[in-house]
């Protein structure tokens, strides 16, 4: 049973989400304002947060950023009526892992939640050997990344994405492959979250001077360029 926090001010939508999620075996806390959501997140631990961006008391993007700081290990899924792609990108950059645009189907929402929770529960044996490429060291078992001995702090999906790319160093991986391996094999819908996560990962690696580059391969997906160390 996963612990879920629903942040939604609309009584009809909130009630529907709470009932549906409880019926699917989840422990659900429903908050109607940003202030109460922050207070709840500070006092309890949640596996996944459903966050409506259109709250009456706070800016949804700022709230997302605050929730990410409070709950770094939680999956955050934005619920938004904003159709502008830039709004979605800003929300993802603020710390969300995924988004759904209103109106959305309950079946799609439940499938997306199952996908995130499945990936979150996947564990890697501690005995897995670190992968070394130049100055970049990715220790999958310990979930640590370092460049020239300097540890790089990555979000969960950023690390999972880097681990998938580095284990296929120099190989162009299709978008569908990355979505299946890093998010879920049954994933469907937008892959904008992949693009934003790639962008954040690039920035963090470049900020510490890593030589290996994440490059886009037109019509295919992405690859991590570099040479494996001996």
Secondary structure, 3 states (H helix, E strand, C coil): CCEEEEECCCHHHHHHHHHHHHHCCCEEEEECCHHHHHHHHHHCCCCEEEEECCCCCCCHHHHHHHHHHHCCCCEEEEEECCCCHHHHHHHHHCCCCEEEECCCCHHHHHHHHHHHHHHHHCCCCCCCCCEEECCEEEECCCCEEEECCEEECCCHHHHHHHHHHHCCCCCCEEHHHHHHHHHCCCCCCCCHHHHHHHHHHHHHHHHCCCCCEEEEECCCEEEEECCECC
